[in-house]
């Protein structure tokens, strides 16, 4: 077992249209933090609720992608749960030590991420994210808005 701090960062919801779904989140009191597109593949819009809860709407932009496949199979709804981790490698080592598949490990300038395959006994897709110091600078969003309690987990 590891002793790495972990917390839920956000819940990702797959939608056909952010514009159609956003009024639901606004009616619940969510505030939009980020609205961005990833390499012409999908749009992600990040919201906060009450300062400590976060939701993400993800909408396909490309004609065919992991997201269009997901929506074709399942329709709109819960796509993933993201955990912020202080040491992604320690968490991955623990998961793999329990024969739990971790896939799509990638390093970016602002964060490192990997996914726990939904083939695990929970059936849920978990995203693991370790933020790098440059993340706040890259997004241009104040740390108190991006992180629960205004700082990365473990600080």
Residue frames as qw, qx, qy, qz and C-alpha x, y, z in Angstrom:
[[0.000, 0.889, 0.458, 0.000, 0.00, 0.00, 0.00],
 [0.388, 0.403, -0.031, 0.828, 1.15, 3.57, -0.60],
 [0.248, -0.639, -0.485, 0.543, 0.79, 6.58, 1.68],
 [0.194, 0.139, 0.325, 0.915, 0.38, 9.11, -1.14],
 [0.256, 0.430, 0.412, -0.761, -2.27, 11.80, -0.56],
 [0.031, 0.257, 0.770, 0.583, -5.23, 11.40, -2.95],
 [0.278, 0.427, 0.488, -0.708, -8.52, 13.25, -3.32],
 [0.441, 0.604, 0.636, 0.190, -11.35, 13.44, -5.82],
 [0.194, -0.205, 0.192, 0.940, -10.55, 16.30, -8.18],
 [0.469, 0.260, -0.072, -0.841, -13.63, 16.16, -10.40],
 [0.593, 0.272, 0.754, -0.081, -16.29, 14.03, -12.03],
 [0.058, 0.263, -0.548, -0.792, -16.37, 14.00, -15.85],
 [0.558, 0.452, 0.592, -0.367, -19.73, 13.88, -17.61],
 [0.232, 0.023, 0.694, 0.682, -19.95, 13.08, -21.34],
 [0.369, 0.630, 0.409, -0.547, -22.52, 15.20, -23.18],
 [0.559, 0.526, 0.508, 0.391, -23.60, 15.71, -26.77],
 [0.186, 0.721, 0.137, 0.654, -23.67, 19.49, -26.23],
 [0.341, -0.145, -0.477, 0.797, -22.21, 21.66, -23.49],
 [0.197, -0.162, -0.079, -0.964, -24.70, 24.39, -24.37],
 [0.647, -0.338, -0.493, -0.473, -27.62, 22.03, -23.74],
 [0.721, -0.295, -0.572, 0.257, -26.17, 20.63, -20.50],
 [0.316, 0.198, -0.335, 0.865, -24.72, 23.77, -18.95],
 [0.392, -0.483, -0.066, -0.780, -28.05, 25.27, -17.79],
 [0.827, -0.389, -0.402, -0.062, -28.50, 22.25, -15.49],
 [0.666, -0.083, -0.357, 0.649, -25.16, 22.94, -13.81],
 [0.050, 0.343, -0.073, 0.935, -25.87, 26.67, -13.62],
 [0.599, -0.513, -0.263, -0.556, -29.25, 25.98, -11.99],
 [0.839, -0.342, -0.371, 0.204, -27.40, 23.91, -9.39],
 [0.340, -0.930, 0.087, 0.114, -25.09, 26.85, -8.67],
 [0.812, -0.056, 0.240, 0.529, -21.99, 25.78, -10.57],
 [0.086, 0.915, -0.161, -0.359, -19.55, 28.43, -11.77],
 [0.853, 0.479, -0.002, 0.209, -17.54, 27.95, -14.98],
 [0.521, -0.702, 0.292, 0.388, -13.76, 27.98, -14.53],
 [0.196, -0.411, 0.686, 0.567, -12.30, 26.72, -17.83],
 [0.762, 0.523, 0.290, -0.249, -13.64, 26.20, -21.35],
 [0.071, -0.638, 0.653, 0.402, -11.09, 24.64, -23.69],
 [0.909, 0.350, -0.055, -0.221, -10.67, 22.25, -26.62],
 [0.591, -0.471, 0.614, 0.229, -8.05, 19.49, -26.77],
 [0.203, -0.301, 0.752, 0.550, -6.41, 19.21, -30.19],
 [0.485, 0.160, -0.395, -0.764, -9.71, 19.36, -32.04],
 [0.306, -0.061, -0.949, -0.041, -10.83, 16.09, -30.41],
 [0.365, -0.639, -0.677, 0.004, -13.06, 17.20, -27.55],
 [0.096, -0.645, 0.095, -0.752, -14.16, 20.24, -25.61],
 [0.529, -0.358, -0.676, 0.367, -13.91, 20.25, -21.81],
 [0.183, -0.667, -0.004, -0.722, -15.63, 22.74, -19.58],
 [0.484, -0.101, -0.704, 0.510, -14.73, 22.76, -15.92],
 [0.375, -0.689, -0.186, -0.591, -17.04, 23.99, -13.14],
 [0.211, 0.091, -0.740, 0.632, -16.80, 24.49, -9.41],
 [0.528, -0.586, -0.427, -0.442, -19.60, 24.15, -6.91],
 [0.673, -0.729, -0.088, -0.092, -19.26, 25.42, -3.36],
 [0.071, -0.866, 0.489, -0.079, -15.48, 25.82, -3.61],
 [0.391, -0.436, 0.810, -0.030, -14.64, 22.14, -3.11],
 [0.703, 0.282, 0.652, -0.036, -16.70, 20.22, -5.67],
 [0.109, 0.523, -0.484, -0.693, -15.82, 20.14, -9.33],
 [0.741, 0.394, 0.535, -0.097, -17.57, 18.86, -12.44],
 [0.082, -0.413, 0.578, 0.699, -16.39, 18.62, -16.02],
 [0.748, 0.513, 0.299, -0.297, -18.56, 18.44, -19.12],
 [0.276, -0.360, 0.697, 0.555, -16.84, 16.82, -22.09],
 [0.655, 0.607, 0.228, -0.388, -18.26, 17.18, -25.59],
 [0.713, 0.077, 0.506, 0.479, -16.93, 15.58, -28.78],
 [0.176, 0.756, -0.177, -0.606, -15.55, 17.93, -31.40],
 [0.034, 0.336, -0.829, -0.446, -14.09, 15.34, -33.77],
 [0.719, 0.067, -0.346, -0.599, -16.46, 13.23, -35.86],
 [0.922, -0.124, -0.367, -0.017, -15.00, 10.03, -34.42],
 [0.091, 0.587, -0.610, 0.525, -13.22, 9.72, -31.09],
 [0.243, -0.080, -0.890, 0.377, -13.23, 7.87, -27.77],
 [0.221, 0.212, 0.444, -0.842, -16.00, 10.25, -26.75],
 [0.598, 0.175, -0.304, -0.721, -18.26, 9.68, -29.76],
 [0.510, 0.039, -0.857, -0.063, -17.82, 5.94, -29.22],
 [0.072, -0.124, -0.767, 0.625, -18.73, 6.32, -25.55],
 [0.399, 0.227, 0.193, -0.867, -21.83, 8.41, -26.33],
 [0.590, 0.146, -0.585, -0.537, -22.94, 5.96, -29.05],
 [0.455, -0.038, -0.880, 0.131, -22.69, 3.05, -26.58],
 [0.287, -0.332, -0.720, 0.538, -23.96, 4.71, -23.41],
 [0.072, -0.851, -0.384, -0.352, -25.53, 8.07, -24.17],
 [0.032, 0.704, -0.290, 0.647, -24.77, 11.11, -22.02],
 [0.792, -0.584, -0.128, -0.126, -23.74, 10.54, -18.43],
 [0.550, -0.730, 0.388, 0.115, -20.90, 9.76, -16.07],
 [0.729, 0.596, -0.331, 0.061, -17.68, 9.21, -17.99],
 [0.684, 0.170, -0.508, 0.494, -14.91, 9.23, -15.37],
 [0.524, -0.848, -0.074, 0.030, -13.86, 10.16, -11.86],
 [0.531, 0.612, -0.332, 0.484, -10.55, 12.00, -11.55],
 [0.724, -0.628, -0.136, 0.253, -8.31, 11.60, -8.53],
 [0.204, 0.868, -0.358, 0.277, -5.61, 14.16, -7.86],
 [0.924, -0.269, -0.123, 0.243, -2.57, 12.29, -6.53],
 [0.247, -0.908, 0.298, 0.161, 0.63, 13.63, -5.01],
 [0.180, -0.507, 0.795, 0.280, 2.79, 10.83, -6.50],
 [0.799, 0.310, -0.135, -0.497, 1.27, 9.16, -9.55],
 [0.514, 0.405, -0.756, -0.012, 4.05, 6.59, -9.86],
 [0.124, -0.172, 0.845, -0.491, 3.52, 5.31, -6.30],
 [0.660, 0.196, 0.355, -0.633, -0.21, 4.94, -6.90],
 [0.733, 0.427, -0.402, -0.344, 0.35, 3.15, -10.22],
 [0.262, 0.364, -0.875, 0.181, 2.84, 0.77, -8.60],
 [0.366, -0.018, 0.735, -0.571, 0.26, -0.11, -5.92],
 [0.744, 0.334, 0.093, -0.572, -2.53, -0.64, -8.46],
 [0.651, 0.460, -0.575, -0.185, -0.38, -2.78, -10.74],
 [0.023, 0.316, -0.883, 0.346, 0.79, -4.74, -7.69],
 [0.517, 0.165, 0.649, -0.534, -2.87, -5.68, -7.20],
 [0.298, 0.168, 0.830, 0.440, -3.18, -6.65, -10.92],
 [0.263, 0.803, 0.415, -0.337, -5.34, -3.60, -11.68],
 [0.593, 0.377, 0.374, 0.605, -4.72, -2.35, -15.23],
 [0.075, -0.801, -0.041, 0.592, -3.40, 1.19, -15.62],
 [0.609, 0.436, 0.484, 0.453, -3.41, 2.53, -19.17],
 [0.279, 0.820, 0.238, 0.440, -2.63, 5.66, -21.20],
 [0.542, -0.631, -0.076, 0.550, 0.14, 7.08, -19.00],
 [0.462, 0.673, 0.175, 0.551, 1.10, 10.48, -20.42],
 [0.423, -0.503, -0.184, 0.730, 3.24, 13.38, -19.28],
 [0.242, 0.837, 0.301, 0.387, 2.29, 16.93, -20.22],
 [0.273, 0.482, -0.267, 0.788, 3.87, 20.26, -19.28],
 [0.358, -0.482, 0.209, -0.772, 1.33, 20.94, -16.52],
 [0.758, -0.257, 0.417, -0.430, 0.42, 17.45, -15.33],
 [0.142, 0.224, -0.948, -0.173, 0.95, 13.71, -15.62],
 [0.733, -0.002, 0.194, -0.651, -2.06, 11.45, -16.06],
 [0.130, 0.105, -0.973, -0.162, -2.99, 7.79, -16.34],
 [0.687, -0.138, -0.113, -0.704, -6.26, 5.88, -16.35],
 [0.353, -0.102, 0.899, -0.240, -7.44, 2.87, -14.38],
 [0.240, -0.057, -0.787, -0.565, -9.21, 0.69, -16.92],
 [0.627, -0.151, 0.143, -0.751, -12.97, 0.36, -16.37],
 [0.759, 0.061, -0.634, -0.139, -12.35, -3.38, -16.59],
 [0.091, 0.227, -0.755, 0.608, -11.68, -3.20, -12.84],
 [0.153, -0.365, -0.907, 0.142, -14.30, -4.63, -10.44],
 [0.106, 0.502, 0.382, -0.769, -15.96, -1.21, -9.95],
 [0.452, 0.594, 0.609, 0.269, -16.64, -0.83, -13.68],
 [0.024, 0.972, 0.106, -0.209, -15.61, 2.84, -13.39],
 [0.644, 0.504, -0.048, 0.574, -13.00, 4.69, -15.42],
 [0.466, -0.819, -0.072, 0.326, -10.66, 6.48, -13.01],
 [0.502, 0.726, -0.138, 0.450, -8.26, 9.18, -14.16],
 [0.672, -0.544, -0.124, 0.487, -5.18, 9.78, -12.03],
 [0.350, 0.829, 0.011, 0.435, -3.63, 13.25, -12.25],
 [0.613, -0.483, -0.133, 0.611, -0.49, 14.64, -10.69],
 [0.222, 0.965, 0.107, 0.091, -0.25, 18.38, -11.22],
 [0.677, 0.109, -0.086, 0.723, 3.13, 19.97, -11.93],
 [0.246, -0.546, -0.235, 0.765, 4.14, 23.38, -10.57],
 [0.061, -0.102, 0.406, 0.906, 3.69, 24.95, -14.03],
 [0.039, 0.508, 0.842, 0.178, -0.03, 24.04, -14.20],
 [0.046, -0.794, -0.405, 0.451, -1.27, 27.29, -12.65],
 [0.103, -0.551, 0.307, 0.769, 0.89, 29.40, -14.95],
 [0.111, 0.048, 0.816, 0.565, -0.22, 27.48, -18.05],
 [0.003, 0.615, 0.783, 0.093, -3.94, 27.81, -17.35],
 [0.051, 0.356, 0.030, 0.933, -3.80, 31.43, -16.20],
 [0.588, -0.601, -0.372, -0.395, -6.40, 30.57, -13.56],
 [0.219, -0.654, 0.516, -0.508, -5.67, 31.39, -9.90],
 [0.294, 0.142, -0.927, 0.183, -4.62, 28.36, -7.82],
 [0.284, 0.081, 0.654, -0.697, -7.45, 28.99, -5.35],
 [0.699, 0.300, -0.016, -0.649, -9.90, 28.31, -8.19],
 [0.618, 0.375, -0.655, -0.222, -8.09, 25.32, -9.68],
 [0.406, 0.109, -0.861, 0.287, -7.29, 23.33, -6.57],
 [0.620, -0.634, -0.436, -0.153, -9.47, 22.19, -3.72],
 [0.596, -0.713, -0.118, 0.350, -8.38, 24.30, -0.74],
 [0.184, 0.967, -0.150, -0.098, -6.34, 26.42, -3.19],
 [0.083, -0.687, 0.714, 0.109, -3.32, 24.11, -3.34],
 [0.663, 0.229, -0.678, -0.220, -2.34, 20.76, -4.83],
 [0.900, -0.393, -0.110, -0.155, -2.95, 17.67, -2.71],
 [0.875, -0.079, -0.191, 0.438, -0.09, 16.89, -0.35],
 [0.317, 0.485, -0.168, 0.797, 1.06, 20.50, 0.06]]
